[in-house]
Amino acid sequence: MHLFFERSWGVELYLALGTLTYILLIIERVPFMKVSGFKKSSFSLAALFSLGNIVILYVLSGFVENQMQGALELPLFYCLGGSLIVLVSSAFYYNFTLNSNRSLLFALMVTGFIIADICACLAYFNDYEGLWYADRLFYAFSLGCLICFAIDSEGARREQEDIDILKDSL
């Protein structure tokens, strides 16, 4: 089930490419974050949410730390988790602010990728073979949400109008 991970470079490549992908998704949302601005309440709620996610990341690292082989795996695991935390915060702020179908697709995509990554890490590092099915299911779901998000040109146009209105109100 996990032949790719069994290669000496497989886990490192998975963690590095996952981190890079999540950072690119965050960068894609940066223009929206600049326009919408942060309110103190939103920032404090995001900080509280991020703190909870950091605790979850620390607990998950305790589950997988003993099974890690290379010296790069743990730092890359933390980088992947950190990028996911920022991506989750930006996705749900984006959905909370615009509340559109497109922003909901983005939030569902991020949620699915989180569940898929957690399932993949637990399946590989702790030999929970049944979680590979959940990993594939949530990955396919998230990929579908990403495709729908990317091809929704009408939603992107309406979203840009909403962003312009938001920019004028600030």
Residue pairs with C-beta under 8 A, 6 or more apart in sequence:
1 123
1 129
1 132
2 123
2 124
2 132
4 10
4 14
5 11
5 14
5 124
8 69
8 70
11 68
11 69
11 70
11 73
11 124
12 70
12 72
12 73
12 76
14 120
15 73
15 76
15 77
15 79
15 80
16 76
16 79
18 80
18 83
18 117
19 76
19 79
19 80
19 83
22 80
22 83
22 84
22 86
22 87
22 113
23 83
25 87
25 110
26 83
26 86
26 87
26 90
29 90
29 91
29 94
29 106
32 94
32 97
32 98
32 163
33 90
33 93
33 94
35 163
35 166
35 167
35 170
36 93
36 97
36 163
36 166
36 170
37 170
38 46
42 93
42 96
46 89
46 93
49 88
49 89
49 92
50 85
50 86
50 89
53 81
53 84
53 85
53 88
54 85
57 78
57 81
57 82
57 85
60 81
60 118
60 121
60 122
61 74
61 77
61 78
61 81
63 122
63 125
63 126
64 77
64 121
64 122
64 125
64 126
65 74
67 125
67 126
68 74
68 77
68 125
77 121
80 117
84 113
84 114
84 117
87 110
88 110
88 111
88 114
91 106
91 107
91 109
91 110
91 111
92 107
92 110
94 103
94 106
94 107
95 103
95 104
95 106
95 107
97 103
97 166
98 159
98 162
98 163
100 155
100 158
100 159
100 162
101 152
101 155
102 149
102 152
102 155
102 156
102 159
103 159
105 145
105 146
105 148
105 149
105 152
106 145
106 149
108 141
108 142
108 145
109 142
109 145
109 146
109 149
110 142
111 142
112 138
112 139
112 141
112 142
112 145
113 138
113 139
113 142
115 134
115 138
116 134
116 135
116 136
116 138
116 139
116 142
119 131
119 132
119 134
119 135
119 138
120 131
120 132
120 135
122 128
122 131
123 129
123 130
123 131
123 132
123 135
